[in-house]
Amino acid sequence: MTTTELTTPAPPLGIGHRIARSTWGSFALSRLGGLFLSLALLVVLTFLIVPLIPGDPAVAILGPDATPEAVAALRKKLNLDLPLYEQFVLYLQGLLSLDLGNSFRFGTPVTALIATKLPYTAQLAFASILVVILVAIPLGMLIGVLTRGGRRPALALGFGTVAGFLASFPGYVAATLLVVVFGLWLKVLPAGGVDSPFAFVLPTAALAFGPTFAVARVVRQETYMVLEQDYLRTARGRRLSTLRLYLRHALPNLLTSTLTVSGLILAGLLGGAIVIETVFSIPGLGNEVVNAIIVKDYPLIQGIVLTIGGLAILINLLIDVILGVIDPRTLGGSSNG
């Protein structure tokens, strides 16, 4: 190899190559690809809600006594007389212009209806995940610390049994019990509606009840694993204070798995809010989609499913970004690179 070959600098990389070689760049490219595929699948599934419904949607809307002329007119109005691929093209054009059509029931744009209902569902879902995180992490860590290394086996067994049962507790059962006890019997909290500042207390508790114990079990197991790590043993050997030992050294290492589970649960809470909103008569997306199904308001059903699915996808993307900030190893590259 000549001296010239040794001293000749490598050609500069283009912007695309530099982005692809960076950890965050490759992370962004992979996540954007996954986001596009997820949204594309969601759009296809929401479009197929109407064509896959058994029978003729026009007949379902007008009723079995409708005349053939009325059915034909409605099919033309809904573009159901067009080939399926043309219907899909029109559906995509509407999505690109933020036009989800008009509600059969109200005659108003679906986007306007969703805009008025979404804040209630978002408030309920995000309040629930906040409760899950604030309760489940301290509870799981406490049980993990108290029962580490085989200590207090009765407590470990009791917590595992009770938490496993409560984690699988149906949300609608918890909601009904909370209404009966706190709304009807003790009468200390509203049993439904959104008129009172405390109206979201019982719905939030009902929605967060099962997931709280599910996350607490995960945190307990992660606590066991973290406490057995060499760096924690070293920290304990240095006789650090309990607060510093667990909050500074153990907690950050628990957040990765906890946030991953919490992101999945939050996405699930958006769907679980449908039942909870119905029980507590909250005028959110969940209550509205139930009514839309009853009256066969297909554009509104499509719009709500698309909105909830899109929010779930974006939430999981946000969780991935937060995890990347907390622990660069989750980006898929070396933390050192």
Secondary structure in CASP SS format (residue, H / E / C, confidence):
PFRMAT SS
TARGET T0000
AUTHOR 0000-0000-0000
METHOD secondary structure of the structure
MODEL  1
M C 1.00
T C 1.00
T H 1.00
T H 1.00
E H 1.00
L H 1.00
T H 1.00
T C 1.00
P C 1.00
A C 1.00
P C 1.00
P C 1.00
L C 1.00
G C 1.00
I H 1.00
G H 1.00
H H 1.00
R H 1.00
I H 1.00
A H 1.00
R H 1.00
S C 1.00
T H 1.00
W H 1.00
G H 1.00
S H 1.00
F H 1.00
A H 1.00
L H 1.00
S H 1.00
R H 1.00
L H 1.00
G H 1.00
G H 1.00
L H 1.00
F H 1.00
L H 1.00
S H 1.00
L H 1.00
A H 1.00
L H 1.00
L H 1.00
V H 1.00
V H 1.00
L H 1.00
T H 1.00
F H 1.00
L C 1.00
I C 1.00
V C 1.00
P C 1.00
L C 1.00
I C 1.00
P C 1.00
G C 1.00
D C 1.00
P H 1.00
A H 1.00
V H 1.00
A H 1.00
I H 1.00
L H 1.00
G C 1.00
P C 1.00
D C 1.00
A C 1.00
T C 1.00
P H 1.00
E H 1.00
A H 1.00
V H 1.00
A H 1.00
A H 1.00
L H 1.00
R H 1.00
K H 1.00
K H 1.00
L C 1.00
N C 1.00
L C 1.00
D C 1.00
L C 1.00
P C 1.00
L H 1.00
Y H 1.00
E H 1.00
Q H 1.00
F H 1.00
V H 1.00
L H 1.00
Y H 1.00
L H 1.00
Q H 1.00
G H 1.00
L H 1.00
L H 1.00
S C 1.00
L C 1.00
D C 1.00
L C 1.00
G C 1.00
N E 1.00
S C 1.00
F C 1.00
R C 1.00
F C 1.00
G C 1.00
T C 1.00
P E 1.00
V H 1.00
T H 1.00
A H 1.00
L H 1.00
I H 1.00
A H 1.00
T H 1.00
K H 1.00
L H 1.00
P H 1.00
Y H 1.00
T H 1.00
A H 1.00
Q H 1.00
L H 1.00
A H 1.00
F H 1.00
A H 1.00
S H 1.00
I H 1.00
L H 1.00
V H 1.00
V H 1.00
I H 1.00
L H 1.00
V H 1.00
A H 1.00
I H 1.00
P H 1.00
L H 1.00
G H 1.00
M H 1.00
L H 1.00
I H 1.00
G H 1.00
V H 1.00
L H 1.00
T C 1.00
R H 1.00
G H 1.00
G H 1.00
R C 1.00
R C 1.00
P H 1.00
A H 1.00
L H 1.00
A H 1.00
L H 1.00
G H 1.00
F H 1.00
G H 1.00
T H 1.00
V H 1.00
A H 1.00
G H 1.00
F H 1.00
L H 1.00
A H 1.00
S C 1.00
F C 1.00
P C 1.00
G H 1.00
Y H 1.00
V H 1.00
A H 1.00
A H 1.00
T H 1.00
L H 1.00
L H 1.00
V H 1.00
V H 1.00
V H 1.00
F H 1.00
G H 1.00
L H 1.00
W H 1.00
L C 1.00
K C 1.00
V C 1.00
L C 1.00
P C 1.00
A C 1.00
G C 1.00
G C 1.00
V C 1.00
D C 1.00
S C 1.00
P C 1.00
F C 1.00
A C 1.00
F C 1.00
V H 1.00
L H 1.00
P H 1.00
T H 1.00
A H 1.00
A H 1.00
L H 1.00
A H 1.00
F H 1.00
G H 1.00
P H 1.00
T H 1.00
F H 1.00
A H 1.00
V H 1.00
A H 1.00
R H 1.00
V H 1.00
V H 1.00
R H 1.00
Q H 1.00
E H 1.00
T H 1.00
Y H 1.00
M H 1.00
V H 1.00
L H 1.00
E C 1.00
Q C 1.00
D H 1.00
Y H 1.00
L H 1.00
R H 1.00
T H 1.00
A H 1.00
R H 1.00
G H 1.00
R C 1.00
R C 1.00
L C 1.00
S C 1.00
T H 1.00
L H 1.00
R H 1.00
L H 1.00
Y H 1.00
L H 1.00
R H 1.00
H H 1.00
A H 1.00
L H 1.00
P H 1.00
N H 1.00
L H 1.00
L H 1.00
T H 1.00
S H 1.00
T H 1.00
L H 1.00
T H 1.00
V H 1.00
S H 1.00
G H 1.00
L H 1.00
I H 1.00
L H 1.00
A H 1.00
G H 1.00
L H 1.00
L H 1.00
G H 1.00
G H 1.00
A H 1.00
I H 1.00
V H 1.00
I H 1.00
E H 1.00
T H 1.00
V H 1.00
F H 1.00
S C 1.00
I C 1.00
P C 1.00
G C 1.00
L H 1.00
G H 1.00
N H 1.00
E H 1.00
V H 1.00
V H 1.00
N H 1.00
A H 1.00
I H 1.00
I H 1.00
V H 1.00
K C 1.00
D C 1.00
Y H 1.00
P H 1.00
L H 1.00
I H 1.00
Q H 1.00
G H 1.00
I H 1.00
V H 1.00
L H 1.00
T H 1.00
I H 1.00
G H 1.00
G H 1.00
L H 1.00
A H 1.00
I H 1.00
L H 1.00
I H 1.00
N H 1.00
L H 1.00
L H 1.00
I H 1.00
D H 1.00
V H 1.00
I H 1.00
L H 1.00
G H 1.00
V H 1.00
I H 1.00
D C 1.00
P H 1.00
R H 1.00
T H 1.00
L H 1.00
G C 1.00
G C 1.00
S C 1.00
S C 1.00
N C 1.00
G C 1.00
END
